[in-house]
Amino acid sequence: MPTNVQTHLEQEISSLRIKVLEMAAYAEKALDKSLRALMERNSELAQEVIDKDYEINQLECEIDEFALRLLALAQPVARDLRFIVGCMRTIVNLERIGDEAVNIAERSMLLAHRPPLPFSKPLEQLANACLEMLRTSIKAFKDDDPELADQVCNSDEHANELDLTVLRNLIDYMVEQTPAIERSVHTILASRSLERVGDLSTNIAECVIFIVQGVDVKHRCHRF
């Protein structure tokens, strides 16, 4: 029969999961809006992402404080300890994804009032791939699903290839079209932010594997 201490810790762990998922929802929404702003050339939508970034930052501070308090007072062990540590790693990556969404939004605002570049397809593919990686990593965290997390890890190489395709296309275009250099550079920066989102989503997937399987695959995510 569980003790009152165990029951209280379970409740706190459940609250922590809910808080992390709330922050994940904010980060996903910010990324989705920034990508729509980029593709639809919508500066108003981009400004919304920039204005709302403080909410993600605030949640990170709140969750970090909550998790530290749990570590100090509850003294968790085994799976509970891994979960709390994994949550602390996860929110760092979510906050950085929020920052990358802001970076993309800022590029979007600059590009919205300029003539569009002819290489939107690879960038759109990259955007869709990275958004899906984030959504899958969040679902893996929600469901404690290491196999789903592994799918995110395996998607990272594809995202990197798409980023390189965007880069090569725009470099070639800049050589031929000197007036397009500024727009091309901003688009390259948006692409690099997307590639970084893919990396950060992979980091979250690694946290899921650590929590569920007790295996630290940081920087070397692969099948287990």
Residue pairs with C-beta under 8 A, 6 or more apart in sequence:
2 10
5 74
8 74
9 70
9 74
9 76
9 80
12 70
12 74
13 70
13 76
13 80
13 83
13 84
15 66
16 63
16 66
16 67
16 70
16 83
16 84
16 87
17 83
17 87
17 142
19 59
19 62
19 63
19 66
20 63
20 87
20 90
20 91
20 94
20 141
21 138
21 141
21 142
22 59
23 56
23 59
23 60
23 63
23 91
23 94
23 95
24 90
24 94
24 138
24 141
25 138
26 52
26 55
26 56
26 59
26 98
27 56
27 94
27 95
27 97
27 98
27 101
27 134
28 131
28 134
28 135
28 138
30 49
30 52
30 53
30 56
30 97
30 98
30 101
30 102
31 97
31 100
31 101
31 104
31 130
31 131
31 134
31 197
32 131
33 45
33 46
33 48
33 49
33 101
33 105
34 45
34 46
34 49
34 101
34 102
34 104
34 105
34 108
35 104
35 127
35 131
36 42
36 45
37 43
37 45
37 46
37 49
37 104
37 105
37 108
37 109
37 112
38 46
38 104
38 105
38 107
38 108
38 111
38 123
38 127
38 190
39 120
39 124
39 127
41 108
41 111
41 112
41 116
42 108
42 112
43 108
43 109
43 112
43 113
45 105
45 108
46 105
46 106
46 108
46 109
46 112
47 105
47 109
49 101
49 102
49 104
49 105
50 102
50 105
50 106
53 98
53 99
53 101
53 102
56 94
56 95
56 98
57 95
57 98
59 91
60 91
60 92
60 94
60 95
63 87
63 88
63 91
64 88
64 91
67 84
67 87
67 88
70 76
70 84
71 81
71 84
74 80
76 83
76 84
79 211
79 214
82 210
82 211
82 214
83 211
85 210
86 207
86 208
86 210
86 211
87 207
89 203
89 207
89 210
90 141
90 204
90 207
93 200
93 201
93 203
93 204
93 207
94 200
94 204
96 196
96 200
97 134
97 197
97 200
97 201
100 193
100 194
100 196
100 197
100 200
101 197
103 189
103 190
103 193
104 190
104 193
104 194
107 186
107 187
107 189
107 190
107 193
108 190
110 186
111 183
111 186
111 187
111 190
114 182
114 183
115 183
117 170
117 173
117 180
117 183
117 184
117 187
118 173
119 166
119 169
119 170
119 173
119 187
122 162
122 165
122 166
122 169
123 166
123 187
123 190
123 191
123 194
125 162
126 159
126 162
126 163
126 166
126 191
126 194
126 195
127 194
129 155
129 158
129 159
129 162
129 198
130 159
130 194
130 195
130 197
130 198
130 201
131 197
132 155
133 152
133 155
133 156
133 159
133 197
133 198
133 201
133 202
134 197
134 200
134 201
134 204
136 148
136 151
136 152
136 155
136 201
136 205
137 149
137 152
137 201
137 202
137 204
137 205
137 208
138 204
139 145
139 148
140 146
140 148
140 149
140 151
140 152
140 204
140 205
140 208
141 149
141 204
141 207
141 208
144 208
144 211
144 212
145 208
145 212
146 208
146 209
146 212
146 213
146 224
148 208
149 204
149 205
149 206
149 208
149 209
150 205
150 209
150 221
150 222
150 223
150 224
151 205
152 201
152 202
152 204
152 205
153 202
153 205
153 206
153 221
153 222
153 223
154 223
155 198
156 198
156 199
156 201
156 202
156 221
159 194
159 195
159 198
160 195
160 198
163 191
163 192
163 194
163 195
166 187
166 188
166 191
167 188
167 191
170 184
170 187
170 188
171 184
173 180
173 184
174 180
174 181
174 184
174 185
202 221
203 218
205 221
206 217
206 218
206 221
209 215
209 217
209 221
209 224
210 216
210 217
210 218
213 224
215 224
217 224
